[in-house]
């Protein structure tokens, strides 16, 4: 069954970069399509003979950044009152806004890089909140592009090269280790430790 499915994918693999790109754009519409899953899937499929690595990476980079810009746009529309905050009230909160502004003030692009490696919707929260607080779009675009390149390249390479060199065991090991890294990052954010350094610095400046 699995072999037949993989063979079917192999016959149509040249179309999958487009599928990945569309999937990422749907994420920009707040449809819950995990970006990391698409990256892992792309890395695995790239090992096929008919696959084009540049096509997959182009689809991933372009789709991720355009998707984030779409979410940023949602935040700007909410700030202008063009659309109601109703559905996004759990995304844009005073706490998220306060933390993001302080983190950007002190850490700049590293805020986007760190948050990019954290799953469970953190990326959308950062992008939408950036738009809501009217963070300059050119800065958002550059920072998000850098963060996307870092995140996608690391995860894609991890899965691709471990899969090529170590077979299925190393591929699974690489994915598990990356998931653990993401879980650790999620814990830091949920506990507020990620921003404690910025909090202390700002408090000292106020004094």
N, C-alpha and C positions, 0 to 999 in steps of 0.2 A: 504494500500500500504506500509506504513512505517512498520507496524507490520510484514508483509510478508517478507520485506527486512531484518528486525532484526532477524526473525526466520531463514532465509537463512544463515545469518552470524553465528548464533548460531550453526548451523550444521557443519560449517567448521572452527570454531574459533581456533581449535588447529593448523591450518596452518598459522594463521595470524601473529604470531611472525616472521615467515620466510618472509612473505610479507613485514613486517615492516623493517626487516634487509636488504632485497634487495632494498627497496625504499631508505633507507639511503645510501646504496652504490652507487645508481644511482646519488644521490646528489653529491658524490665525483667525478662524471664525469661532474659536472657543469650542470646537468639536474635540472631545477628549481622545486624540490620537497620539500616543506616546512617541516623542521624537527619538528617544534612545532605542526603542524597538525598531524603528525604521533604519537607524544607523547600523545596528547590529545585523539586521536582515540584509542590508546593502553590502556589508563587509563579507558576509557568508556567501551571498550570491556572486560577489566579485571574483570568487575563486573559480567560477565556472569558465570553461574555455571560450565561450562566446561573449562573456561579460566584458564591459569596458570600464575600467577603474576611473578614468577621467570623467566619464559620463555620470557615474554614480556620485562621485565627489562634487561635481558641479551641481547636480540636482540637490544634494544635501546642503551645500553651502548656500546656494541661492534660495532654496525653499525655506531654510531655517531663518535667514535674515529677513526675507520678505514677510514671512509669517509673523516675526517679532514686530516688524514695522506696522503690520496690520493691527496687532494688539495695541501697540503704542497709539495708533490712530483712534482705537476705541476709547482709550483713556482721555485723549484730547477732546473727543466728542462729549464725553461725560462731563469734563471740566467746563465746557462751553454751555452745558445744559441742553445740547441737541438731542441727547438720548437720556433716558432715566437711569439712575444708578441701581435701581431695583435688583436686577439679576446679578450685579457686580458688587453688591454691598459687602460680600464676604471677601472680595478680592482687594478692593480699595478701602482700607480702614485707616484710622488716624495713626495706629501703631505702625502699620506698614509704611505709610507716608513719612512719618517721623524717622524711622530707622533708615529708610532708603536715602533720604536727604542727608542724613548725618554720615552714612557710609560713603556716599558719593563725594561729600565734601572732603573726607579724609583719605579715601582710598581710590577714588576715581574709577578707572577701567577695571581694577582688580575686584570691585564689587560685582561687576557683570561677569567676570571670569569665574569667581567663586560660585555665584548663584547659578551659573550656567551648568555646573556639574551637579546641581541638586535637583532631583526629580520631583514628582508629585505636584506639578503646577507652579513651582516657585518661579520659573522663567516667565510665565505669563503674568504673574503678580508683579514682577520687577518691570516688565515692559509696559504693562497697563498703568502702573503707578507712575512710571516715568512720564508717560503722556499726560496723566492727570495733573501732575505738579508742573507741567509745561517745561520739563527739562529740555534744553536745546536739542532739536532733532538731529543736527549734524553731529553733535557729541554722542547722542544715543546711537546713531547709525554706526559711527566709527567704533565705539566701545563694544557694541553688540556684535559687529562683524569680527572684531578681534576675539571676543569670547566664543563665538560660534566656531571659528576656525580652530581654536585651542581644543574645545570640547569634542567636536566632531572628529578632528584628526586623531586625538588620543584614543577615543573609543573605537573608531574605525580601524586604526592601526593595531590596537590591542587584539581585537577579534580576528582581524585578517592575518596577522603574522603568527599569532599563537596557533591559529587554526591551520596555517600552512606548515608550520614547523613541527607542531606537536600532536597533530591529529585531533580527534574529538575530545580527548581528555584535557589537553591544554586549552582548547577553545572554551570548554565549559569552565575550566579553572580561571581563565582570564575574565570571563563574564562574571563569575561569582566574586572575584576580587574587586572588580569595578563596581558591582552592586554594593559590596560592603563599604567601599569608599564613598559612594553616594549616600548610603544610609548614615555614615558618620557625619557627612556634611549636613544632611537633613536634621540630625540630632543637634548639631551646633546652632543651626538657625532656630529650631523650635525652642531650644533652651535659652536663646538670646545671647549665647557666648560669642557668636560670630561678630557681634557689634559692640561687645563690652569695651574693647580697646577704644573705639571711636567715642563711645559714651564717656569714658574717663577723661579723654583728651578735651572734649567739648566742655565738660564740667569744670576742668581745670582752667580753661580759657575764660569761662564766665566769672570764675572767682578772681 
